[in-house]
Amino acid sequence: MTGQPALRAGVIAAGAGERLSPAGSLKPLVPVAGRTLIDRVLGSIADAGATEVVIIINALSLPVKEHVSAARWPFAIRWIVETTPSSMHSFLLVLDALAQGTNDRVLISTVDTVVSEGAFADFVAAAGAGDADVTLALTTLVDDERPLRVAMDADRRVVAIGAGAAASPFVTAGYYFVRGRVLDEAEGARRDGVAALRMFLGRLAERGYRIDGVVMPDSIDVDRPSDVAVAERLLQ
């Protein structure tokens, strides 16, 4: 990151996670190969050299804040405690807390993203070399009930998201490099009832924002109990 602006990052951990967590537990605290999901994603962010991290949790997840605060991390942490209606709302709140200008770019990850060591650092280096408004980390490992497929051209620009990319081998991996200017679309998206992050990404593409993709090594979003075993095999 020499010669580059200090990296700021965010973690979306506000979802309920009912499909994964047993009764009484919290998704960010689910262990995978001996480390909780949130510890894993924060470790990946630390590898990327972040100096500040914003974490959003819901109002019932205060034990997550206690868990994270009990450890020492090489970055400052700020918290947003809000029960949001969708992943898009959480994403925009985190971006708004991090971005210091329209051209400022930040790393944002969902809490359930499990990646190999060094993946976030490699992604930030690749995304930072481009000039996109949003860069999507992509994977060819499809192990999701509703994967978001993405098609790219030879210059890695995204040309289709969702239904229009049904034949593409690439799916989103759950982490993003985002320019602050996409917040210009936030108010309109909320007003129009955009209900998910995937819908917001499609809206950005329709409005001419540049969205790029970077193909990364296999990763998995841990949404179901069976995903834990898959993630542990991946880490081996």
N, C-alpha and C positions, 0 to 999 in steps of 0.2 A: 504493500500500500504506500510505498515511498513516493512522495510527490503528489499523492492523491488526498482529497479531503478526508477528514476522519470519518470512519464508517459508523453509522448509527443503524440500529436494527430493532425489529419488533417481533413479538411472539403473540399469535392469536391462540388464546387458551380459554375462551369464554363459552365454548360449547358445552352442552350438558353431557354428552358422551354416554347416553344410556345403553347403546348397543355393546359397548366395550366393558364398562365398569360394573362390577358386582354391586349389589345394593349397599349403599353406605360409603362407597369409595369414590374417588375423583379421577377422571381420565388423565390429567397431567401427572398424577402420582402413580399410575400403573407402571410396574417394572418391566423392562425388557432387557434380558441378559444382565440383571443385577443393578440396572440404573433406571430411574424413573424417566418417563418420556420428556418431562420438562428439563431434567438435568441433561439429557442427551442433546436436546436442541440448543440449550444454552452452551453446552460444551462445543458444539459445532459453530455457534456464533463466535465464541471465544477464539476458536481456531482461525476464523476469518479476520480477526483483529478489531472487532467492534470496540468502541470506547463508551457507548451508551446503548442501553436496551430498554424499550418500553414493552411491558407485558400487560395484556388485557385478560382479566378473569371475570367470571360472573359473581353475583352477590353471594352465592352459596359456596364459593371456592376459596375462602380466606385461608384454609389450611395450606393451600398451594403457596400463598404469599409467605406464610410462616416457614414452610419447608425451604423455599428458595433463599429467604433472608437468613437462614441459619448457616448457610454456606458462604464461602468467600469466592467472589468472582472478579475477573480482571476488567470489569466495566461498571459504570454507574447504572443503577436500575431505577426506573420509574414505573409506577403501577397505575392502571386504569381499572377500577372496579365498577363494572356495569353489565347488567344482563341485557344483551343486545338481541334483536329479533332475527339476525342472520349473520353469516360469515362476512357478507359485504359491509354491513354496518361496523363490525369489529375491525375489519381491514381499514376502512376509511378513518375510524377513530385513531388507530395506531399510526397511520400515515400522517394524519393531521398533527399528532403530537410530536412526530419526528422531523418532518420536512421543514426546513428553514427558508425555503424559497422555491419558486416554480421549477428551477433546474436542479434542485437538490435531489439526490437519489439515495434510497435507503433499502436495506435488506429486510424482508418480512417473511416469516415462516409460520406455518401452522404448528401446533404443539405436538401433533401426532406423526410428524415426518421423521422417519428413521433413515439415516444415510450413513455411508461409510466415512471413515476418518478423512478429513481434508476436503470433503465434497463442497462445503459452503465456501471455503477459501477459493477453490478452483472456480466455482460458479461466479463469485464476485469479481474475480480477475477477468473472466471471459465476458461477463455482462458489462463491466466497467470499460472494456475496450470498445464497446459499441455505443450507439447514441439513441437507443430506443427509449420510449416513454415507460414501457413495461417490458421486462425480460422475464420469460417463464423458464424455470428449470423443467426439463422434460425427461421422461424415462420411457423405455420400451417394456418395462415390467408392468403388466396390466393385472392387478389383483384388487379390484375395487368393484363394488356393485354398480356404481355410476361413474365410470372413468370419463374425464373430460379430454377428448381427443383433439389434437392440434395438428394442422398441416402447415408446412413451411415451404418457401421457395429456396433457390440456391444461395441466396444471401441471408438465410436464416430468418427472414421476415415471415411472420405468421400471416397466412392467407385465408385460413378458415379455422373456426373454433366450434366444437360441438357437432351438430348434425352434418354440417358441410365438410367435416373432416373424418367421416365415418371410416374411410379406407386407410387413414394414416396409422402408422405403427406407434406414434408418439402420444403420450398422455402427460398431463401436468403432474409434477412431483410434489407440489405443496410448498415451494419456496420461490420468492420473487424478488426482483430488483426494480424499484419503482421510482419514477420521477414525480416530484411534488405537484407538477401542473395538472395531473389527472384529478386532483381535488376540485378543479373547475367543474367537473361533471357530478360531484357528490350531491349537491342540492337537487339537481334535476332528477338524478337516479332515485333518490329517496322520494321525491314528489311523485314520480311515475310508478312507484311501487316495485322497483327492482328488488327481488327477494333473495338473491344469492350472488356470491362473488363471481361465479362463472357467467352469470347474466351481465354483470357489470363489465367484465372483460370483453364480452361480445359487444356491448354498447360502445366501449372505447374504440374497438376495431371499426365499427360502423361509422364512427365520427371522425375517422382519419388519424387517430393516434397511432404511433408506430409501436407495434408489439413484436418482439423478437423471441426466438426460442433458442435455448442452449441444451443440447443433449448431454445428459449426465449419466454416470453409472447408476445401476439399479438402486431404487429406493422404494420405500413402502409407507403408505399412510395407514397407521394402526387404528382401525375403526371397529374391528370385531375381535372377539377372543381368539379366533383362528389366526388373525394377523400377527399376534405376538410370536407364535412359533415360526411363521414365515420370516419375520424381522430378525429373529435370533439366528436362523439359518443364514440369512443375508449377511449378518455381521460376522459370522464365522468365515 
